Amino acid sequence: MLYAMIDVGSNTIRMAIYEIDGDRVEMLMKRKNSVGLASYVKNGYMTRAGIDKVVDVISEYRFFLDELGINRVTAFTTAALRNSINGYDAVEEISYRTGTNIHLMSGDDEATFDFIGATHDLPDDSGLLIDIGGGSTEIVYFKKQEIQVKVSLPIGSLSFHTRYTGIHILPSASEIEEMHAEAEATVSAIGEFRYVSHAQICGIGGTFKGAMALYNAMYGMPRRNMRMDVKRIHDILQHFQRDHELIVPDKVLLMRTVPERMHTFMPGLVIADVLAKRFGSYQIIYSDSGVREGYIYSKIMNNEDF
């Protein structure tokens, strides 16, 4: 069968279409719109402009799906609306205006589905799963393929960019320090992970995807490389801060590797740097699967849709 999933994230809104045949899951196509929904949150409320933006994108997706006769559709939204004071009301309005039932996914569920999707084909049976989104960061510690601890933190790449960098594309050294301080304070308050150390990190989501592409280009690694040395994150943060004038090759590198995430990859890397140091991790493995695939494996294939 053909199944469509619409993921309303804090940075991007995505639609992915899968073919599910027994135990086989294949993604046939994916569309995405870089909306930056977290930036539409003002004084804790999702603005009218943000709601209208989501409606426009989902309506476009639904027209495409209706044209192809694809009627199995699951849609959900995460941190940007979950953390908004008017999040439930906004989701109800979006659902009504688009004719699509939008599920407001909890941070706990998001972390669980992230884990299931990312570790489905992962060779390591223990470690940390980290998903740095636009408005939140999900962390899961797993051992022998079972979740031990999971948490959703209210810090993300787009929310950091909006709060600290403002109109600029890249952050300054002082802004990076401020982001570091907030991330460290937030992470240090996680008592559930106090015994976790020297754990292998599996990173998923847009921050790690963009960082991996940039990392491979900077250090002459093959494009298929999925491993990043943590010690080099500091060098990347130093290299691309606003205080240093970028030479032409640096600008070309950014446009080739992180064109749509140029303003958020640095704040995301700050969070990654803090987490890697907190857990004493030396390497990050990037996985291209996450919450959507996890939902398919755990719910759709077991006939337990929202």
C-alpha positions as CSV (number, residue, x, y, z in Angstrom):
1,M,0.0,0.0,0.0
2,L,1.0,3.6,-0.4
3,Y,1.1,5.7,2.8
4,A,1.8,9.4,3.1
5,M,3.2,11.1,6.2
6,I,3.2,14.8,6.8
7,D,5.6,16.1,9.5
8,V,5.1,19.7,10.7
9,G,8.5,20.5,12.3
10,S,9.9,23.7,13.8
11,N,12.2,24.2,10.8
12,T,10.6,22.4,7.9
13,I,7.3,20.8,6.9
14,R,7.8,17.5,5.1
15,M,5.7,15.1,3.2
16,A,7.1,11.6,2.6
17,I,5.3,8.8,0.6
18,Y,6.1,5.2,1.4
19,E,5.3,1.9,-0.1
20,I,4.6,-0.7,2.6
21,D,4.6,-4.3,1.6
22,G,4.6,-6.7,4.5
23,D,7.8,-6.0,6.4
24,R,9.3,-4.0,3.6
25,V,9.2,-0.2,3.9
26,E,10.5,2.0,1.0
27,M,10.3,5.8,0.8
28,L,9.3,6.6,-2.7
29,M,9.5,10.4,-2.6
30,K,9.8,13.4,-0.2
31,R,8.9,17.0,-0.4
32,K,9.8,19.7,2.0
33,N,9.2,23.4,2.6
34,S,11.5,25.4,4.8
35,V,9.0,27.4,6.8
36,G,10.9,28.2,10.0
37,L,7.7,27.8,12.0
38,A,9.4,28.3,15.4
39,S,10.2,31.9,14.3
40,Y,6.5,32.6,14.1
41,V,6.1,32.1,17.8
42,K,5.7,35.5,19.6
43,N,5.4,35.8,23.3
44,G,4.7,32.1,23.5
45,Y,1.9,32.2,21.0
46,M,1.9,30.8,17.4
47,T,0.9,33.8,15.3
48,R,-1.8,34.0,12.6
49,A,1.0,34.2,10.0
50,G,2.4,30.9,11.2
51,I,-0.9,29.1,11.2
52,D,-1.7,30.4,7.7
53,K,1.7,29.2,6.5
54,V,1.1,25.7,7.7
55,V,-2.3,25.6,6.2
56,D,-0.9,26.7,2.8
57,V,1.8,24.0,2.8
58,I,-0.5,21.2,3.9
59,S,-3.2,22.2,1.5
60,E,-0.6,22.0,-1.3
61,Y,0.4,18.5,-0.1
62,R,-3.2,17.3,0.1
63,F,-3.9,18.5,-3.4
64,F,-1.0,16.4,-4.7
65,L,-2.1,13.3,-2.7
66,D,-5.7,13.7,-3.8
67,E,-4.6,13.9,-7.4
68,L,-2.8,10.5,-7.0
69,G,-5.6,9.0,-5.0
70,I,-3.4,8.4,-1.9
71,N,-5.8,8.5,1.0
72,R,-3.8,6.8,3.7
73,V,-2.3,9.9,5.4
74,T,-0.9,10.5,8.9
75,A,0.0,14.1,9.9
76,F,1.7,15.3,13.1
77,T,3.4,18.3,14.5
78,T,6.1,18.6,17.1
79,A,7.8,21.3,19.2
80,A,6.8,24.6,17.5
81,L,3.1,24.0,18.1
82,R,3.6,21.7,21.1
83,N,5.4,24.4,23.0
84,S,3.0,27.2,22.0
85,I,0.4,28.4,24.5
86,N,-2.2,28.2,21.8
87,G,-0.8,25.0,20.3
88,Y,-4.0,22.9,20.7
89,D,-6.3,25.6,19.3
90,A,-3.9,26.2,16.4
91,V,-3.8,22.5,15.5
92,E,-7.6,22.3,15.6
93,E,-7.8,25.2,13.2
94,I,-5.2,23.8,10.8
95,S,-7.0,20.4,10.9
96,Y,-10.3,22.0,10.1
97,R,-9.0,24.3,7.3
98,T,-7.0,21.5,5.5
99,G,-9.3,18.6,6.1
100,T,-6.4,16.7,7.6
101,N,-6.3,15.4,11.2
102,I,-3.1,16.8,12.7
103,H,-1.8,15.0,15.7
104,L,0.0,17.1,18.3
105,M,2.8,14.7,19.2
106,S,4.2,14.8,22.7
107,G,7.9,15.1,23.3
108,D,7.9,11.6,24.9
109,D,6.3,10.0,21.8
110,E,8.7,11.9,19.5
111,A,11.7,10.6,21.4
112,T,10.3,7.1,21.2
113,F,9.6,7.1,17.5
114,D,13.0,8.7,16.8
115,F,14.6,5.8,18.6
116,I,12.6,3.1,16.8
117,G,13.3,4.7,13.4
118,A,17.0,5.5,13.8
119,T,18.0,2.3,15.5
120,H,16.0,-0.1,13.3
121,D,19.1,-0.9,11.2
122,L,21.8,0.5,13.5
123,P,24.6,-2.0,14.3
124,D,25.3,-0.7,17.8
125,D,22.8,-2.0,20.4
126,S,23.6,0.7,23.1
127,G,24.2,4.4,23.0
128,L,22.6,7.8,22.8
129,L,20.1,8.9,20.2
130,I,19.9,12.7,19.8
131,D,17.6,14.7,17.5
132,I,18.2,18.4,17.5
133,G,15.1,20.0,16.0
134,G,14.2,23.6,15.5
135,G,12.4,24.0,18.8
136,S,13.4,21.0,20.9
137,T,16.0,18.4,21.4
138,E,15.1,14.8,22.0
139,I,17.6,12.5,23.8
140,V,17.2,8.7,24.3
141,Y,19.7,6.5,26.1
142,F,19.3,2.9,25.0
143,K,21.0,-0.3,26.0
144,K,20.6,-3.7,24.3
145,Q,18.1,-2.1,21.9
146,E,15.8,-1.1,24.8
147,I,15.1,2.5,25.9
148,Q,16.5,3.2,29.4
149,V,15.9,7.0,29.6
150,K,14.4,9.6,27.3
151,V,13.8,13.3,27.6
152,S,12.7,16.2,25.4
153,L,14.6,19.5,26.0
154,P,13.1,22.9,25.2
155,I,16.1,24.1,23.2
156,G,16.5,23.9,19.4
157,S,18.5,25.2,16.5
158,L,15.9,27.7,15.2
159,S,14.8,28.9,18.6
160,F,18.5,29.6,19.4
161,H,19.0,31.4,16.1
162,T,15.9,33.5,16.7
163,R,16.7,34.4,20.3
164,Y,20.4,35.1,20.0
165,T,21.4,35.7,16.3
166,G,18.4,37.7,15.2
167,I,18.6,39.1,11.7
168,H,22.1,37.8,11.1
169,I,22.8,34.5,9.3
170,L,25.8,33.4,11.3
171,P,26.3,33.9,15.1
172,S,29.1,36.0,16.6
173,A,31.5,34.6,19.2
174,S,29.6,36.2,22.0
175,E,26.3,34.9,20.7
176,I,27.8,31.4,20.5
177,E,28.9,31.8,24.2
178,E,25.4,32.7,25.2
179,M,23.9,29.7,23.4
180,H,26.6,27.5,25.0
181,A,25.6,28.8,28.5
182,E,21.9,28.2,28.0
183,A,22.5,24.7,26.5
184,E,24.9,23.8,29.3
185,A,22.4,25.0,32.0
186,T,19.6,23.0,30.4
187,V,21.6,19.9,29.9
188,S,23.1,20.0,33.4
189,A,19.6,19.9,34.8
190,I,18.9,16.5,33.3
191,G,19.2,14.2,36.4
192,E,18.0,11.1,34.5
193,F,21.3,10.9,32.5
194,R,23.8,11.5,35.4
195,Y,25.2,7.9,35.1
196,V,25.6,8.0,31.3
197,S,29.1,8.6,30.0
198,H,31.3,7.7,27.0
199,A,28.3,6.7,25.0
200,Q,28.2,6.4,21.3
201,I,25.9,9.2,19.8
202,C,23.6,8.5,16.9
203,G,22.4,11.8,15.5
204,I,19.3,12.3,13.4
205,G,17.5,15.2,12.0
206,G,18.4,18.3,9.9
207,T,21.1,19.7,12.2
208,F,23.2,16.5,11.9
209,K,22.3,16.0,8.2
210,G,23.6,19.5,7.3
211,A,26.6,19.2,9.7
212,M,27.5,15.8,8.2
213,A,27.5,17.3,4.6
214,L,29.6,20.3,5.7
215,Y,32.0,18.1,7.7
216,N,32.6,15.7,4.8
217,A,33.3,18.6,2.4
218,M,35.6,20.5,4.9
219,Y,37.7,17.5,5.8
220,G,37.8,15.7,2.4
221,M,35.7,12.8,3.5
222,P,33.6,10.8,1.0
223,R,29.9,11.9,0.8
224,R,28.7,8.6,2.0
225,N,30.7,9.0,5.3
226,M,28.3,9.0,8.3
227,R,30.8,9.5,11.1
228,M,31.9,12.8,12.6
229,D,34.7,13.3,15.2
230,V,33.3,15.4,18.0
231,K,36.6,17.3,18.5
232,R,36.1,19.0,15.1
233,I,32.8,20.5,16.1
234,H,34.6,23.2,18.0
235,D,36.8,24.0,14.9
236,I,33.7,24.4,12.7
237,L,32.1,26.7,15.3
238,Q,35.2,28.8,15.3
239,H,35.6,28.8,11.6
240,F,32.1,30.0,10.7
241,Q,31.3,32.6,13.4
242,R,30.4,36.0,12.2
243,D,33.4,37.8,13.6
244,H,35.7,36.1,11.1
245,E,35.3,37.3,7.5
246,L,34.6,34.4,5.2
247,I,36.7,33.9,2.1
248,V,35.0,32.8,-1.1
249,P,35.7,29.1,-0.7
250,D,34.0,29.2,2.7
251,K,30.9,30.9,1.2
252,V,30.7,28.3,-1.6
253,L,31.1,25.5,0.9
254,L,28.1,26.8,3.0
255,M,25.9,27.3,-0.1
256,R,26.7,23.8,-1.4
257,T,26.3,21.9,1.9
258,V,23.8,23.8,4.1
259,P,21.9,26.1,1.7
260,E,18.6,25.8,3.6
261,R,20.0,25.6,7.1
262,M,22.7,28.2,6.9
263,H,21.1,30.1,9.7
264,T,20.4,27.2,12.0
265,F,23.3,24.7,11.6
266,M,25.6,26.7,13.9
267,P,23.1,27.0,16.8
268,G,22.4,23.3,16.3
269,L,26.1,22.4,16.5
270,V,26.4,24.4,19.7
271,I,23.8,22.1,21.3
272,A,25.5,19.0,19.8
273,D,28.9,20.2,21.2
274,V,27.5,20.6,24.7
275,L,25.8,17.2,24.6
276,A,28.8,15.4,23.3
277,K,31.0,17.0,26.0
278,R,28.4,16.2,28.7
279,F,28.4,12.6,27.8
280,G,32.1,12.2,27.0
281,S,31.4,11.1,23.4
282,Y,34.2,11.0,20.8
283,Q,32.2,10.3,17.7
284,I,28.7,10.9,16.2
285,I,27.1,8.5,13.7
286,Y,24.4,10.1,11.5
287,S,21.3,8.2,10.7
288,D,18.9,9.3,7.9
289,S,15.8,7.6,9.6
290,G,13.8,9.1,12.4
291,V,10.4,9.9,13.8
292,R,8.4,9.2,10.5
293,E,10.0,5.8,10.0
294,G,9.7,5.0,13.7
295,Y,6.0,5.8,13.6
296,I,5.6,3.5,10.6
297,Y,7.4,0.6,12.2
298,S,5.7,0.9,15.6
299,K,2.2,2.0,14.6
300,I,1.2,1.7,11.0
301,M,2.7,-1.8,10.5
302,N,0.9,-2.9,13.7
303,N,-2.4,-1.2,12.6
304,E,-2.3,1.3,15.5
305,D,-2.5,4.6,13.7
306,F,-3.4,7.8,15.6
